[in-house]
């Protein structure tokens, strides 16, 4: 099943919520991406970049030697990330307009891939997305999924042939590619 982008108005409402200063008081995106395995010099893939709430902190953390691929299916998200790249003078972000199950990226080209707040949106083709994550993450690389702890069994069962569960750290399920 092909996932269609949200209507533009829904995206604008999401932008208002996600780019709100109050959200930064409740959620520190720098801590979240660090807990997901993002470090200096890494190549990172963000699935569902939306407004760039996690994209910008990830790009600042990986530094000039790293890369952040900010993937989304909505053109407004890609446009918003490009605006923020310019505003923050970041040239290590590569916006990617593509579905998560068919990124068009090279095999084993990223060290870390993370999915925050999008797993429920890919439910109909979760397995296809996970196969794509397995393809683009290098051997020994990390897949991080932000979901409540009770998702552990479902995620481990779905990913057991492709990734090894490393544990649950501050709201994030961490897997390592086999």
N, C-alpha and C positions, 0 to 999 in steps of 0.2 A: 504494500500500500504506500503510495506516494504522499508524503506530508506536504501540505500547502502552507505557505506563510500566513501568519495572522493578518487580519485586515490592518491597514495603515492606522486607523484610529485606535485599535487595540494596542498597537506598538507604541503610539504616542502616549497613551495612558501608562504603559509599562515604563517608558522612558521617564515620565514624571515621577513614578514611584521609585525606580532604581537610581535615578540621578539626584534624588532628594538628599539634602545634607543630613536629615534625621537618620536616614538609613546608615550613613557612615558612623553615626554615634552608636548604633545598635550592632553593626557588623564591621569589623576591621578587615577590609579585603586583603591587606598585606599579610596579616596573620593567616587568613584562610588559604591563600595560594602557597605560602610557605609550608603549611601543614599538608598540602597536597603534593609536596615534593619539588616545588619550583625553587631553583637555586641559580646562582650566577653561572652564566655560560651555557645553560641548558637550552635545548630546543623544545618548545612547549606548544601543545595544541589545545586550544579552548573550544569545546563544542558548545555552540549556542552563546556567542559572545554578547548578544543583546546590546546594551548601552556602553559596554566596555568597562563596567564596574570592576571586574576582575582583570581585564585585559591590561589596563594601564599599570596597576601594581605589578602584575607579572612581568611586563616589559621593563619596568624599572629595576626589578629584582634580577632578571637574567642579564641585564646590562648590555653593552655594545657587542660583546662576543656571543650573546644568545639571540634567540629568535622566538617570537610568539606568533603562531598562526591563529588568527581570530576568525573562527568559522561560524557562519549563520546562514539561514535560508532566506532571511528578509533583507532586501536592499537597504531599507532604512537603518538597520543595525550596522551594516557595513559602512554606510555614509556617516553614522554617528561615530564609529570607531576612527574613521579617517579624519573627522573634525578634531577628535581628541588627540590623535597622533600629531597633528599640526599644532594644536594649542600647547601640548606638552613637549614639543620638539623631539618626538620619538621616531626613529627610523628603523627600529628593529621589530616592528609589527608588520605582518603580512595579512591583510584582510582577505578572507576567502568566502565568496558567495557560493555555497554548495550545501547539499544535504549531507548529514552526518554519515549516512551509509555508503556514500560514494564521493569521497573528498577530492579525488583526482591527485592526491599527493603520492610521492614516491614511497616505496617499501622502506620500512624501518628508518624513517627520517626524523622522528621525534623521540625525545627522552622521557617526556611526561605528557600525558593527555588527561584533561580533567573535564568533568561534566557536573556542573552545579546548577540545579534548578531546571534541568531539562529532561531528566529521565522519564518523567510522566508524559512528556510530549512525544517521546519516541517509543512508547510502549508497544505499538503495533508492529514495529520493526526493530525492536531492541536487539535481537540476536544478530541481525544484519549489521547494525551499528557496531556491536562488539567485535564482530569478525573484521570490520574495517579498522577498528582500534588496534586489534591484534596485528593487522598487516602494517600499519604505519608506525607503531611503537617498536623501537629497537629491542633486541634481546636484552633482558635485564631491566628494561624500562618500566615506568610506573603508570598505572591507570588509577585515577582518583575519582570517586563518585560521592557526591554529597547527598546523603540520604540518612534518615533516622536509623538507629541501631537495629531495629526490628527487621530491616531489609536485608540483614546479613545473610540469612539462609537462602533467600531468593537469589541474591547476587552471586553468592558462592556456587550455588547449584547451576546457575546459568553460565558461569564463567570458568568452571572447574577444569575444562579441557584446554583453555587458552591462557589462564592467569592463575597465579597462586595468591591466595588471600594472605595479606600481611597484617591485617588488624584494622581496628577502628580508632582513629585519632582525631579528637576534637571535632566531631561531626562528619568525618570523612572516612569512607571505606577505601583502603589502600590495597591495590593488587600489583603484583610484579609479573611481567611477561615471562612465561616459561622459556 
